[in-house]
Amino acid sequence: MFYREAGQFKTTYGQDSQIFPLRQDRIGMLLLLALTVGVIPMVASDYWLSALLIPWLIFSLVALGQNILTGYAGQLSLGSAGFMAVGAFACYNFILRVDGMPFLVALILSGVCAALVGVVFGLPSLRIRGLYLAVATLAAQFFIVWALDKFGWFKNFDPSGVITAQKMVIAGMEFNTAQEKYLLVLAIVAVMALLAKNMARGSTGRAWMAVRDMDVAAEVMGLPLMRTKLQAFAISSFYCGVGGALFAFAYLGTVEPSAFTIDLSFRILFMIIIGGVGTILGSFLGAGFILLLPVFLSVLLHGIFGAGVDASVTSAVELIVFGTLIIAFLILEPHGLARLWQLIKERLRLWPFPH
């Protein structure tokens, strides 16, 4: 079998601690990057890029932020959609209020604004945990959407309550076409995913996991509990804020506060549950599963019953299948799709020998 590590010797600590220690993994990642950068923009239609791939990348980034907080740091949050709203409206106002503001600078500042809001609403985590913390972050979700809807300044006093995202301009270059937007979002998500992977593997990630496993023991060992928890809230909210800005600028184009509902927060939470809690790969797998499942079910139902099937029936079937799959994952494989992929790789490394 080709997936073997025999003959691959590691002589330094740096080689042993690589993100992809096996040569096959490094080759596979290079091929995947070549496919996503060089092939997909050329062969995919505008519909595939705008309606499927771009939202998949954006929600993968938001799910990654949720996974940092919930999966690695163990702090349950239901306010991710609210932090997305902060990022979207902050990016809009930075470009609107500051002449000549580059899009990337506005994107980073929008993430910083979301991080500051996340720290404020993460303060209850110092005293409460579990379900009570989820309720506290749920209050943040409702408060953020209410504030954006109540105060017209955030929407530039538009009577319709809908903001129209400005053009994305970087170094004098406008990103207008679906291919250009896809490549921009892909580059941002790839860089931020790499940063998250390195944080999770370093001292920061170890501190998060210590707090997640037993915060009292972590504090007794000298770990600064307040800084670690608020750091997880800040970084998670930063990722959600950047994802919210991309959601408004690269995907929707026009957005309103009601787009960031509690339903969206639950969908993001389901992404990491199905994909794999506490894994970087699980954020991408879960986002793809949640976004592609309705498309697959719609095509399947129309293929079986014809084009005349009612949309309400399709929607009801989607909800039934979606709920059933979530229950099945929680029972059969609570570690999600990322764990299944890990088991497949372990079996390939041992095949054909007994496991």
N, C-alpha and C positions, 0 to 999 in steps of 0.2 A: 504494500500500500504506500502511496506517495506521502502520506502525512506521518512522517517519522522524525524523531530528533536524533537518531543514531548518527554519530559522526560529527555532530555540531557541538564543539567544545567551547566552553566559556572560560576565559583565563583572567578576566578582570571583573570587579564588582559592577562596573558600568554595563558590561555585556550581560551580566546575569539579571540586572534590574531593568532591562529594556521593556518598553511597552509591548513590543512584539518579539519575544525571545526566539521564536522559531523562524527559520528562513522562509518556510512556506507561508507563514502569516504575513511577513513583510512583502513577499511577492504578491500575495493576494490583495493586500491593501494598496499596493502600487497599481495593480490592474483595476481595482475598484475606483481609484482616483482618476485613472486614465479614462475609464468608462463614463464617470459622472462629469468630467470636465471636457473631454474631447469628443465623446460619441453622443451622449444624450442630447446636448443642445443642438446637434446637427440633425438628428433623426426624429426627435420628439416634436409633436405638434404644439401649437400655442395653447390648446386646451389642456394637454397633459402637463405642460409646464406651469400654467397659471392656476389650474383648478386642482392639481394633484401634487406635483413635486414641490412647488414653492410652499403651499400650506403644510406639507409634510415636514419640510425642513424647519419651518417656523415653529410648529408645534413640538417638534423634537427638541428644539432649543428651550422652549418653555417647560416641557416635561423634564429636561435636564436640570433646570433650576428647581423644579419641584422635587426631583430625586435627590438633589444635594441636601435639601432641607429635611425631607421626610425619610429618604432611604439611607443617607449617610449620617445625618445628625439626629435622626429619630424624633423630629419635631413635626407633628401632624399639622398640616395647614390646609385651609379651604379658601384662601384668599388669592390664589395665583392669578385669576382673571382680573381681580382688582388691581394688582401690581402691573399686569399687562396694560390696563387702561391708563395708569399713571405714565407708563413709558410712551404710549401712543400720543396722549395729549401733551406731554412734556416736549416730545420731539416736534410736534406741530407748532407749539408756541415758541420754542427756541428759534426755529427757522423763520417764523412770522415776525417775532419781536426784534431779532438781531439781524441787521442787514449783512448779507454775505456769509452767513453762518454755514460752514461746510456740513454736508449731511452726516459724515462720519463723526464729527465733533458733536453735533446735535444728538446722534445716536448714543454716544458714550454718556453725554450729560443726561439724557433721558433715563439711561440705566442707573446713573448715580441718584437721580431724583427718586426712582423706584426703590433703590437701596435705602435711602434715608427714610422713606415711608415704611419700608419693611422693618427697619430697626425700631421705629416708634411702636409699631404693632407687634413687634417681637418681644417687647419688654415684659408682657405677661408670662412669657416662657420661663422667666426667672423664678416664678412662684407656682405656676400650674403646669400640668403636662397632660398628654393623652387627649381624651375627649373634650376636656375643659379648654385646652389650648386650641383645639379645632373650632370650638364655639367662639373663642376670642378672635381668631383669624377670620371667622365667618362674619363677625361684626365689622372687621376691616373691609371685607368685600362689599357689604352693603353701604358702609359709610363713604368709601371712595366713589362708588357709582352715584350715590346721592349728591356728593359735593360737586362732581363734574356736571351733573344734570342741573343742580340748583344755581350755581354761579356761572353767569353767562360769559365771564371773562375767559374761562378756559376754552370756550367754543367761539371766541371772537364775537360774541353777542349775535350769533346767527340765529334767527327766529325759528328755523327748522330744527336746531339742535344737532345738526350734522356737520362735521368738519370734512373738508376736502384736502387730502394730503398733497403737499407740494411735490414738485419734481425732485427726484434724487440726483443731486449733482455732486460729483467727486472729482476734484482737480480739473474742473471745467468740462467734464464729460457727463452727459445726461444718460440715465438708465431708464429707457422708455419701453423697449421691446421685452417680450417675455423671456427671450434668451439672456438678455443683459441682466434683467432682474434675477433670474435663476442663478446665474454665475455669481452675482454679488451676494445673494443670500447664502449660497453654498460656501463661499469663501468665509463669510462671517461665522456661520455655524461651525465650519471645520476648525477654525482657529479657537473658538470658544469651547468646543468639545475637547480639543487637545489640552487647553488650559484646565478644564474641569478634570480630565483624566490625570494630569500631573498633580493637581491639588489633592485628589482622592488618594493618590499613591504616596504622597509626602506626609510631613508632620501635621499639616492642616487636616488632611483626611483622617489620619489616625486619631487626632483629637476629637473630631466629629464622631467617629465610631466609638470611642471610649465613652463619650457622653450618651450616645445612643444606647449602648449596652447597659451601663449603670452609671448614672450621673453622680450619685453620691460617692461611689468608689473613685471615680475620676477626680472629683474635687478633693477627696482625702489624699490622693496621690500628688496633689499640687497643681492640677490642671485648672486654669482660670475659667470657671463655669460661665460667668456672665459674658466674658469676651468671646468664648467659643460659640455659645448659642447665638449671640447677636451677630457674630461674624457669619454664621450659617444663614441667618435671616437676610443679612445684607447681600451676600453673594447670590443667594437664591433669588431675591427680589431683583437684583441687577440683571440676571439672566431673563427673568420674566419681563422686565421693563424693556430690554432690548428686543425680545421677541414680540412684545406688544407694539413697539414702534415699527418693526418690520411687517407685522400683521396689518397695520394701517397703511403703510407706504408701499410695500412691495406686493401685497395681496389684495386688499379690499379697495384701496384708493379713497374711499369715503367711509367714515366710521362715526358712530354715535355712542354715548355711554351705555345705552341699553344693549349693545352688542357684547358687553363683558358681564354676562349674567352669572349667577351661581351655577347654572347648568354647565357653563364652560369650565368653571373650576372643577366640577365633578368629572367632566370628561378628561381633564388633564390628570386628575388623580387616578382615574381608571387606566390611563395610558401607562403609568408607572407600575400599577398593580399587574396588568397583563404583560407588560414588557419585562418587568423585573425590578423589584425595589432594591436600591443600592447598587445599581450597575449603570454604566454609561451606555452600553449597547442597548439595554432594555428601554431606554428613553426613545431611541430611534425605532426599535421594533414595535413598541406599544403605540407610538404615534402613527406608524404606518398601518397597524392593525385597525385602530379606531377609525382612521380616515378612509381606508380602502374597503372595510367591511360593508358599509352602506352601498357603495358602488357595486361590489360583487353581488350583494343580495338583490339589488335592483336589476342587474343584468340577468341573474339567474331566474327571478320571478317573471320577467318579461319573456325570457326564453322558454319557460315552461307554460305559462298561461297566455302568452301573446302580448301585444302592445296595448290591449284594451284593459289591462289590470288597473284597478283604481289606485291612486297615489296614497290614499289613506290606508289601504290594505298593506301596501309596501312599507309604509312607515310603521304600522303596527307589528309586522313581521320582524322588521329591523330591531325594534325595541325588545321583542320577545327573545330573539336570537342573541342580542347583545347582553341582556341580563343573564340568560342561560350560560353563555360563555364565561362571563365574569365569575359566576358561582362555580363553574367547572374548573376554572383556573385556580380559584382559591382553595378548592378541595384537592384536586389532582396534582397541581404543580404551583404551590404558592410562591415560588421564586420566579415564575413567569417564563416568557419565551427565551430570555437570555440564559436561563438555566438549562433549557432544552438544547440550545445551541452548544453550551459548554459540555453537556453529556454526549452529544454527537461527536464533538472533537475528541473527548476522552476515549470513546469507543473506537474512533478511527486510529488513534495512537496505539491502541492495544490489539486491534484486529490483525490476524485471525485468532489470536490467543483468547482463552476464556477470560471473562471480566470478573 
